[in-house]
């Protein structure tokens, strides 16, 4: 499994440098940035401290959608709830969620928003699950680099079988097929893709385990046969 850290429009070079240092310290290397040049500032290099190759190799994209086009599963981070009907998972539960996906994930992204405003609602909709760091007090809040460190440390403890299994690629494809099939079925029966219930269905769909994915694919296959008649 490849884990990618994505920062959306970070404005403070020191935060970008510290984030690069955090992910390298915890054994990661993939760093993606959205709509920023903060990593080119010398202040970012100062804070990166022996992690400058992470900054130099960072991939820059215009939008979060572009940055996640090759990602199987996207974890968004948020300091506060935007909508009451969403599930927000504490950071200490994300490894359990990832492990429940078994072999359905090859590329995973953890996404962090802007220092001042975080991720927008539209950007959160691109994420399959949303997580947060539970805090004892609401102020002072964690800054961007501190948040990256917490998630990098948590993900560094993730245990999974790194060996290529015969059905691994098939399972990854099945998750994408399930997502596409569900989108088509919801559209066919009249659910609008920007409605709260549509987003809620897709959110719950993307946390299903491997066995549940197989089960739902069988149901959708039968349902599609009925809809085509």
VEXRO-199133 format. One record per residue (C-alpha): residue number from 0; residue in three letters; x, y negated, z. Coordinates in steps of 0.5 Angstrom, whole numbers, always signed. Each point is the difference from the previous one (the first is absolute). Layout:
VEXRO-199133
NUM	ALA	X	Y	Z
...
END
This chain:
VEXRO-199133
0	UNK	+0	+0	+0
1	UNK	+3	-7	-2
2	UNK	-2	-6	+5
3	UNK	+0	-7	-3
4	UNK	-1	-6	+4
5	UNK	-3	-6	-3
6	UNK	+0	-7	+2
7	UNK	-6	-5	-3
8	UNK	+3	-7	-1
9	UNK	+4	+0	+6
10	UNK	+2	-8	+1
11	UNK	+6	+1	+5
12	UNK	+7	+3	-3
13	UNK	+2	+2	+7
14	UNK	-6	+4	+1
15	UNK	+1	+3	-7
16	UNK	+8	+2	+2
17	UNK	-2	+2	+7
18	UNK	-6	+5	-3
19	UNK	+6	+3	-5
20	UNK	+4	+1	+6
21	UNK	-6	+4	+4
22	UNK	-1	+4	-6
23	UNK	+7	+2	-1
24	UNK	+1	+1	+7
25	UNK	-6	+5	+0
26	UNK	+3	+4	-6
27	UNK	-4	-3	-6
28	UNK	+2	-4	-6
29	UNK	-6	-1	-4
30	UNK	-2	-8	+1
31	UNK	-5	-3	-5
32	UNK	-2	-8	+0
33	UNK	-6	-3	-3
34	UNK	+1	-7	-2
35	UNK	+6	-3	+3
36	UNK	+7	-2	+0
37	UNK	+1	+0	+7
38	UNK	+5	+6	+0
39	UNK	+5	-4	-5
40	UNK	+1	-5	+6
41	UNK	+7	+0	+3
42	UNK	-4	+0	+7
43	UNK	-3	+7	-2
44	UNK	+7	+3	-1
45	UNK	+2	-3	+7
46	UNK	-6	+4	+3
47	UNK	+1	+6	-4
48	UNK	+7	+1	+3
49	UNK	+3	+6	-3
50	UNK	-7	+2	-4
51	UNK	+1	-5	-6
52	UNK	+0	+6	-5
53	UNK	-8	+0	+2
54	UNK	-1	-7	-2
55	UNK	+4	+1	-6
56	UNK	-4	+6	-2
57	UNK	-6	-3	+2
58	UNK	-6	+0	-6
59	UNK	-4	-6	-1
60	UNK	-7	+0	-2
61	UNK	-5	-5	-2
62	UNK	-6	+3	+4
63	UNK	-1	+5	+5
64	UNK	-4	+4	-5
65	UNK	+6	+0	-5
66	UNK	+5	+2	+6
67	UNK	-5	+6	+2
68	UNK	-1	+3	-7
69	UNK	+4	+6	+1
70	UNK	-2	+1	+7
71	UNK	-5	+6	+2
72	UNK	-2	-2	+7
73	UNK	+1	-8	+3
74	UNK	+0	-2	+7
75	UNK	-2	-7	+1
76	UNK	+2	-3	+7
77	UNK	-4	-6	+3
78	UNK	+0	-4	+7
79	UNK	-8	+0	+0
80	UNK	-6	+3	-2
81	UNK	-3	-3	-7
82	UNK	-6	+4	+0
83	UNK	-4	+3	+5
84	UNK	-1	+7	-4
85	UNK	+7	+1	-1
86	UNK	+4	+5	+4
87	UNK	+7	-3	+2
88	UNK	+5	+6	+3
89	UNK	+5	-2	+5
90	UNK	+7	+1	-3
91	UNK	+1	+6	+5
92	UNK	-5	+4	-4
93	UNK	+3	-1	-7
94	UNK	+4	+6	+0
95	UNK	-5	+4	+2
96	UNK	-4	-3	-6
97	UNK	+5	+1	-5
98	UNK	+2	+7	+2
99	UNK	-8	+2	+0
100	UNK	+1	-2	-8
101	UNK	+5	+6	+0
102	UNK	+2	+1	-8
103	UNK	-4	-5	-3
104	UNK	+5	-6	+1
105	UNK	+6	-1	-4
106	UNK	+1	-8	+1
107	UNK	-3	-4	+6
108	UNK	+0	-7	+1
109	UNK	+0	-4	+6
110	UNK	-2	-7	-1
111	UNK	+1	-7	+4
112	UNK	-3	-6	-1
113	UNK	+2	-8	+0
114	UNK	+3	-2	+7
115	UNK	-6	-5	+1
116	UNK	-6	+3	-3
117	UNK	+1	+7	-1
118	UNK	-3	+4	-6
119	UNK	-6	-2	-3
120	UNK	-7	+3	+0
121	UNK	+1	+2	-8
122	UNK	+7	+3	+2
123	UNK	-2	+4	+6
124	UNK	-5	+3	-5
125	UNK	+6	+3	-4
126	UNK	+2	+3	+6
127	UNK	-3	+7	+2
128	UNK	+1	-1	+7
129	UNK	+1	-6	+4
130	UNK	+4	+1	+7
131	UNK	+2	-5	+5
132	UNK	+5	-1	+6
133	UNK	-4	+1	+7
134	UNK	+2	-6	+4
135	UNK	-1	-2	+8
136	UNK	-1	-7	-2
137	UNK	-2	-4	-6
138	UNK	+6	-5	+1
139	UNK	+5	+0	-2
140	UNK	-1	+4	-6
141	UNK	+5	+5	-3
142	UNK	+4	-4	-6
143	UNK	+1	+4	-7
144	UNK	+7	+3	+1
145	UNK	-2	+3	+7
146	UNK	-6	+3	-3
147	UNK	+4	+3	-5
148	UNK	+5	+3	+5
149	UNK	-6	+3	+4
150	UNK	-3	+3	-6
151	UNK	+7	+2	-3
152	UNK	+2	+4	+7
153	UNK	-7	+3	+0
154	UNK	+1	+3	-7
155	UNK	+7	+2	+1
156	UNK	-3	+5	+5
157	UNK	-5	+3	-5
158	UNK	+1	+8	-1
159	UNK	-2	+3	-7
160	UNK	+3	+5	-4
161	UNK	+4	-3	-5
162	UNK	+1	+6	-4
163	UNK	-3	+0	-7
164	UNK	-6	+5	+0
165	UNK	-3	+4	-6
166	UNK	-7	-4	+1
167	UNK	+3	-7	+2
168	UNK	-1	-4	-6
169	UNK	-7	+4	-1
170	UNK	-2	-3	+7
171	UNK	+2	-7	-2
172	UNK	-4	+0	-6
173	UNK	-6	+3	+3
174	UNK	+0	-6	+5
175	UNK	+0	-5	-6
176	UNK	-5	+4	-4
177	UNK	-5	+0	+7
178	UNK	+1	-8	+0
179	UNK	-2	-1	-7
180	UNK	-6	+5	+0
181	UNK	-3	-3	+6
182	UNK	+1	-7	-3
183	UNK	-3	+2	-6
184	UNK	-6	+4	+3
185	UNK	-1	-6	+5
186	UNK	-1	-5	-6
187	UNK	-4	+5	-4
188	UNK	-5	+0	+6
189	UNK	+0	-7	+1
190	UNK	+5	-2	+5
191	UNK	+3	-7	-1
192	UNK	+8	+1	+1
193	UNK	+0	-7	+4
194	UNK	-5	+2	+5
195	UNK	+2	+2	+7
196	UNK	-3	+7	+0
197	UNK	+4	+2	-7
198	UNK	+6	-3	+4
199	UNK	-2	+4	+6
200	UNK	-1	+7	-4
201	UNK	+7	-1	-4
202	UNK	+4	-2	+7
203	UNK	-3	+7	+3
204	UNK	+2	+4	-6
205	UNK	+7	-2	+0
206	UNK	+1	+3	+7
207	UNK	-3	+7	-2
208	UNK	+5	+6	+1
209	UNK	+2	+5	-5
210	UNK	-5	+5	+1
211	UNK	-6	-6	+0
212	UNK	+3	-2	-6
213	UNK	-1	+6	-4
214	UNK	-7	+1	+3
215	UNK	-2	-7	-2
216	UNK	+3	+2	-7
217	UNK	-4	+6	-1
218	UNK	-7	-4	+2
219	UNK	+2	-6	-4
220	UNK	+1	+5	-6
221	UNK	-7	+3	+1
222	UNK	-3	-7	+1
223	UNK	+3	-2	-7
224	UNK	-3	+6	-3
225	UNK	-7	-2	+2
226	UNK	+1	-8	-2
227	UNK	+2	+2	-7
228	UNK	-6	+4	-1
END
